[in-house]
Amino acid sequence: MAVQSQEPENLVLRARDVRFDWTGVPLHWIPGDPVATHLINVLHLLLPAGEEWFVRVFKEAVPYIRDDRLREDVLGFIGQEAVHAASHDGVLDHFMEQGLDVRPFVRQVEFVFEGLLGDRGLTGDRAQAWLFERISVIAAIEHFTGVLGDWILNAEALDEAGADPMMLDLLRWHGAEEVEHRHVAHDLYMHLDGRYGARLRAMAQTITMLAALWHRGHRFLMAADPVVQGRVKGGLRHLRRTGPAGLTPDRRMVGRSVVRYLRRSYSPLGEGSTSQALAYLASSPAARAALR
């Protein structure tokens, strides 16, 4: 976990209009390791529907916000998440062009976020309670995206393995913005509700949901991969190799972050470094091109 003593204050969150050219990016963008490649590729399957759901829920929450600075942060968060969803959609199109049909699993992910966690047509207090509950789940998910963002910014093993630079820039640009806005969902939940028990329940639900989706997603990708053709079965058991090798997040690192989240005194600002995130965004080829 990279933490620096000097952190910027009064940061204004803004969306960066990035573009990525997937021409020439191989399906197995970690050379010779489709297992590790697809463990990370599950992100591309989850994020478009998930982050579009974040945007819808947070837009519903804006009228309830009584703090001007938090409202500004939430609006910046919404802008960044919308660009994230669109950027990962581009990766899914690239997969399709390479013969990896991801549509069956993406439909399952969309059902989770649009069906199980979507708008239930409630009114009054019940609508507000459901809104706040979903925000608690987003806060728990955002804990993991912040932790993963910090990890990818420091994942030197991927560079050493020869990972494709375009894919690394996408992941690190996204990871840097996740670190940049890692406090917003938690701040919003604490502002609107803040109950400790509900926060713990949301984390338990989130761990169960993400673990199941990641396991199923990896098994799907390994089976649907036109090169692998199911010769190697997917699943989270592969993290026992890829995590210690530094090619994917280490399970123990993620587990320790959950323990920190469960503390009453938890603050997302204790995860990662805003200064490091901003330094990457200042050097990211996609982010620099967006400024031009």
Backbone torsions as a table, in degrees:
resi	resn	phi	psi	omega
1	MET	NA	112.8	-177.3
2	ALA	-85.7	120.9	178.4
3	VAL	-131.0	133.7	178.3
4	GLN	-114.1	150.4	-175.0
5	SER	-72.9	-32.6	-178.0
6	GLN	-99.8	110.3	-179.3
7	GLU	-117.2	140.8	-179.0
8	PRO	-68.1	149.7	177.8
9	GLU	-115.9	160.6	176.9
10	ASN	54.8	40.8	179.9
11	LEU	-73.2	132.7	177.0
12	VAL	-98.6	118.1	-179.9
13	LEU	-76.3	134.1	178.7
14	ARG	-143.5	147.3	176.8
15	ALA	-77.4	142.3	177.1
16	ARG	-110.5	124.7	-173.1
17	ASP	-83.2	73.5	-174.2
18	VAL	-83.1	157.6	175.4
19	ARG	-136.5	145.2	178.9
20	PHE	-131.0	139.4	178.3
21	ASP	-104.4	110.0	-175.6
22	TRP	-88.6	1.1	178.2
23	THR	-58.6	124.8	177.0
24	GLY	86.9	-5.5	177.5
25	VAL	-78.8	120.4	-175.5
26	PRO	-70.6	156.3	177.7
27	LEU	-60.6	-42.9	176.5
28	HIS	-97.1	83.2	-171.4
29	TRP	-78.0	-9.2	162.2
30	ILE	-97.6	105.9	-169.6
31	PRO	-55.6	129.4	174.9
32	GLY	73.0	9.9	-177.6
33	ASP	-137.2	75.8	178.8
34	PRO	-63.6	-28.8	-179.7
35	VAL	-63.4	-51.8	179.6
36	ALA	-66.3	-40.8	178.2
37	THR	-54.4	-49.0	-174.5
38	HIS	-77.0	-23.4	173.0
39	LEU	-62.1	-36.0	175.8
40	ILE	-82.2	-33.6	-179.2
41	ASN	-62.1	-21.7	176.3
42	VAL	-55.9	-32.7	177.0
43	LEU	-53.4	-42.9	-177.6
44	HIS	-64.5	-28.0	178.5
45	LEU	-76.4	-32.8	-174.4
46	LEU	-88.2	-35.2	-165.3
47	LEU	-72.4	-40.3	-178.5
48	PRO	-56.8	-52.1	-179.8
49	ALA	-67.9	-40.1	-177.7
50	GLY	-64.9	-45.0	-176.6
51	GLU	-76.6	-29.1	171.4
52	GLU	-63.8	-35.9	176.0
53	TRP	-66.8	-42.6	175.1
54	PHE	-52.5	-47.8	-176.3
55	VAL	-60.7	-45.8	-178.8
56	ARG	-62.9	-44.7	-178.0
57	VAL	-66.1	-43.3	-178.3
58	PHE	-67.8	-34.0	175.5
59	LYS	-62.4	-37.7	176.2
60	GLU	-64.9	-30.2	-175.0
61	ALA	-81.2	-21.1	-173.4
62	VAL	-53.5	-43.6	-179.1
63	PRO	-63.2	-18.1	-178.9
64	TYR	-87.7	-8.1	-174.1
65	ILE	-81.3	128.6	-176.9
66	ARG	-107.4	2.5	-177.1
67	ASP	-117.7	123.8	-174.1
68	ASP	-63.7	-40.8	-178.6
69	ARG	-66.8	-41.6	178.2
70	LEU	-63.9	-39.9	178.3
71	ARG	-60.1	-42.3	178.2
72	GLU	-62.5	-41.8	177.7
73	ASP	-63.3	-42.5	-179.3
74	VAL	-63.8	-41.4	179.0
75	LEU	-65.8	-38.5	175.1
76	GLY	-65.0	-40.6	176.4
77	PHE	-59.0	-46.3	-179.4
78	ILE	-58.5	-44.7	179.7
79	GLY	-62.5	-43.6	179.8
80	GLN	-66.1	-42.9	-177.8
81	GLU	-65.7	-34.2	178.2
82	ALA	-63.3	-41.0	178.6
83	VAL	-68.5	-37.9	177.3
84	HIS	-57.4	-48.8	-177.8
85	ALA	-58.9	-45.2	-178.8
86	ALA	-65.4	-37.4	-178.0
87	SER	-67.0	-40.5	178.8
88	HIS	-73.9	-27.0	172.5
89	ASP	-59.0	-36.7	178.0
90	GLY	-62.6	-35.8	177.0
91	VAL	-65.8	-40.3	179.4
92	LEU	-61.4	-39.6	175.9
93	ASP	-61.6	-39.4	178.9
94	HIS	-64.6	-40.8	176.4
95	PHE	-58.3	-44.8	-178.7
96	MET	-60.9	-41.0	179.8
97	GLU	-64.5	-26.2	-179.4
98	GLN	-93.8	10.1	175.0
99	GLY	88.9	11.0	178.0
100	LEU	-104.8	100.6	-176.6
101	ASP	-82.8	105.0	-176.2
102	VAL	-94.3	-2.3	-172.5
103	ARG	-58.7	-39.7	-179.4
104	PRO	-59.9	-41.6	-179.0
105	PHE	-75.9	-36.7	178.6
106	VAL	-59.6	-37.3	177.7
107	ARG	-62.8	-36.7	176.5
108	GLN	-65.0	-41.6	178.8
109	VAL	-64.1	-42.4	179.0
110	GLU	-62.0	-35.7	177.4
111	PHE	-63.8	-39.8	179.4
112	VAL	-60.7	-49.5	-173.3
113	PHE	-82.1	-36.5	-177.7
114	GLU	-89.2	-31.3	-178.6
115	GLY	-92.2	-67.3	-175.3
116	LEU	-66.9	-37.3	-175.3
117	LEU	-109.9	11.4	-176.6
118	GLY	-85.3	-172.6	179.3
119	ASP	-68.0	128.0	-176.9
120	ARG	-101.5	10.8	179.5
121	GLY	68.6	26.2	-179.2
122	LEU	-81.9	164.1	178.0
123	THR	-135.3	162.7	173.6
124	GLY	63.0	-139.9	-176.4
125	ASP	-63.1	-33.8	-179.8
126	ARG	-67.2	-38.3	177.5
127	ALA	-65.1	-41.5	179.4
128	GLN	-65.8	-41.8	179.6
129	ALA	-63.1	-40.9	178.9
130	TRP	-67.7	-37.6	176.3
131	LEU	-61.4	-48.6	-178.2
132	PHE	-65.8	-34.7	178.0
133	GLU	-65.3	-41.5	178.6
134	ARG	-66.6	-34.3	176.5
135	ILE	-65.3	-35.2	176.8
136	SER	-65.0	-36.2	177.1
137	VAL	-68.1	-42.1	178.3
138	ILE	-62.5	-39.6	178.0
139	ALA	-60.7	-39.5	178.2
140	ALA	-67.9	-43.2	177.5
141	ILE	-61.7	-42.5	-178.6
142	GLU	-65.6	-25.4	171.7
143	HIS	-59.5	-46.4	-178.8
144	PHE	-68.8	-39.5	179.6
145	THR	-65.4	-34.6	175.8
146	GLY	-66.6	-42.3	178.0
147	VAL	-64.4	-43.9	178.7
148	LEU	-67.0	-36.1	176.8
149	GLY	-62.2	-43.5	176.7
150	ASP	-62.5	-40.3	-179.4
151	TRP	-63.1	-48.6	-174.7
152	ILE	-66.1	-31.4	177.7
153	LEU	-65.8	-23.3	-176.3
154	ASN	-113.5	10.7	-174.1
155	ALA	-83.8	74.0	-178.2
156	GLU	-65.6	-25.0	-179.7
157	ALA	-61.8	-29.6	178.5
158	LEU	-68.2	-40.3	176.0
159	ASP	-63.1	-44.3	-178.5
160	GLU	-64.7	-29.5	178.7
161	ALA	-80.6	-5.0	179.2
162	GLY	82.7	26.9	-179.9
163	ALA	-58.5	145.6	-176.8
164	ASP	-59.0	128.9	-175.3
165	PRO	-66.0	-30.9	178.7
166	MET	-67.1	-44.0	178.7
167	MET	-66.2	-40.0	178.1
168	LEU	-62.4	-38.4	179.8
169	ASP	-66.2	-41.5	175.2
170	LEU	-57.3	-51.0	-175.6
171	LEU	-65.3	-38.6	-177.7
172	ARG	-78.7	-35.7	172.4
173	TRP	-60.1	-48.0	-180.0
174	HIS	-63.5	-46.2	-179.8
175	GLY	-60.1	-39.8	179.1
176	ALA	-63.8	-40.6	178.2
177	GLU	-69.7	-31.8	175.2
178	GLU	-63.8	-41.1	176.0
179	VAL	-66.3	-40.8	-178.7
180	GLU	-58.8	-41.3	-176.1
181	HIS	-109.8	23.5	-172.7
182	ARG	-63.2	-18.9	-177.2
183	HIS	-89.6	-14.7	-165.5
184	VAL	-68.0	-48.5	-177.6
185	ALA	-64.0	-41.2	177.5
186	HIS	-63.8	-44.4	178.9
187	ASP	-60.5	-41.2	-179.8
188	LEU	-65.4	-44.3	178.5
189	TYR	-61.0	-45.1	-179.4
190	MET	-65.0	-31.9	179.1
191	HIS	-70.7	-40.4	-173.7
192	LEU	-90.7	-32.0	-174.1
193	ASP	-136.7	-77.0	171.9
194	GLY	82.7	1.9	-179.5
195	ARG	-65.7	130.6	-176.5
196	TYR	-65.7	-44.0	-179.7
197	GLY	-60.8	-41.0	179.0
198	ALA	-67.0	-33.8	177.8
199	ARG	-66.2	-40.3	177.5
200	LEU	-66.9	-41.9	179.3
201	ARG	-61.7	-41.0	179.8
202	ALA	-64.4	-37.5	178.0
203	MET	-66.1	-41.3	178.2
204	ALA	-61.1	-43.3	178.8
205	GLN	-64.9	-39.6	-177.4
206	THR	-67.9	-43.5	178.4
207	ILE	-59.2	-45.5	-179.5
208	THR	-61.7	-45.8	-177.7
209	MET	-65.4	-49.1	-176.0
210	LEU	-67.3	-40.2	179.4
211	ALA	-62.5	-42.9	-179.9
212	ALA	-65.6	-44.3	-179.3
213	LEU	-66.4	-40.0	-178.6
214	TRP	-67.3	-41.8	179.0
215	HIS	-63.0	-49.7	-178.8
216	ARG	-65.6	-39.1	-179.1
217	GLY	-64.2	-40.5	179.9
218	HIS	-69.7	-41.0	176.9
219	ARG	-61.2	-39.8	178.8
220	PHE	-63.0	-47.7	-177.1
221	LEU	-63.6	-41.1	-179.6
222	MET	-67.2	-33.8	178.7
223	ALA	-75.7	-34.5	-175.6
224	ALA	-89.1	-14.3	-178.6
225	ASP	-58.9	122.8	-176.1
226	PRO	-68.9	-16.2	178.0
227	VAL	-90.8	-48.6	-178.1
228	VAL	-70.8	-40.3	177.5
229	GLN	52.4	39.9	173.9
230	GLY	74.2	8.8	-178.4
231	ARG	-68.4	-23.7	175.1
232	VAL	-121.4	125.0	179.1
233	LYS	-79.1	138.6	179.6
234	GLY	-82.9	-179.2	177.7
235	GLY	140.6	162.8	-176.3
236	LEU	-69.1	-12.6	178.1
237	ARG	-59.4	-26.1	-179.2
238	HIS	-67.2	-18.0	177.8
239	LEU	-62.0	-21.3	178.3
240	ARG	-61.6	-28.1	176.7
241	ARG	-95.8	-49.4	-171.0
242	THR	-72.0	-30.4	180.0
243	GLY	-65.5	-57.7	177.9
244	PRO	-59.5	-27.1	177.7
245	ALA	-76.0	-10.3	179.2
246	GLY	82.9	7.2	-178.5
247	LEU	-85.8	-20.8	173.7
248	THR	-138.6	166.2	177.1
249	PRO	-59.3	143.7	179.2
250	ASP	-82.2	135.3	-176.8
251	ARG	-60.0	-37.4	-178.6
252	ARG	-68.1	-36.8	176.9
253	MET	-62.7	-45.4	179.1
254	VAL	-65.3	-41.9	179.2
255	GLY	-60.5	-42.1	178.5
256	ARG	-63.5	-34.7	178.9
257	SER	-66.9	-33.2	177.3
258	VAL	-65.8	-41.8	177.5
259	VAL	-57.6	-42.0	178.1
260	ARG	-64.1	-38.8	-179.3
261	TYR	-63.6	-32.1	-176.3
262	LEU	-74.5	-12.4	178.3
263	ARG	-72.2	143.7	177.0
264	ARG	-61.2	-31.4	-176.0
265	SER	-86.0	6.9	-175.6
266	TYR	-53.6	137.5	170.7
267	SER	-135.8	130.7	178.0
268	PRO	-60.8	-24.1	-178.6
269	LEU	-67.6	-12.0	173.9
270	GLY	-80.6	-5.7	-179.4
271	GLU	-103.8	117.6	175.3
272	GLY	75.7	-170.3	-174.0
273	SER	-136.9	119.5	175.8
274	THR	-61.5	-39.3	-179.6
275	SER	-61.1	-42.8	178.5
276	GLN	-64.9	-41.3	179.7
277	ALA	-61.4	-45.6	-179.5
278	LEU	-66.5	-34.7	177.5
279	ALA	-63.4	-40.6	178.0
280	TYR	-67.3	-42.4	-179.0
281	LEU	-63.0	-27.1	176.5
282	ALA	-75.0	-18.9	-178.1
283	SER	-112.0	-12.7	-178.4
284	SER	-58.9	126.9	178.0
285	PRO	-56.2	-42.0	-179.3
286	ALA	-68.4	-42.8	-179.5
287	ALA	-67.3	-38.7	178.4
288	ARG	-66.0	-40.2	177.6
289	ALA	-63.9	-35.9	178.5
290	ALA	-63.4	-35.9	178.3
291	LEU	-66.2	-33.3	179.9
292	ARG	-75.2	NA	NA
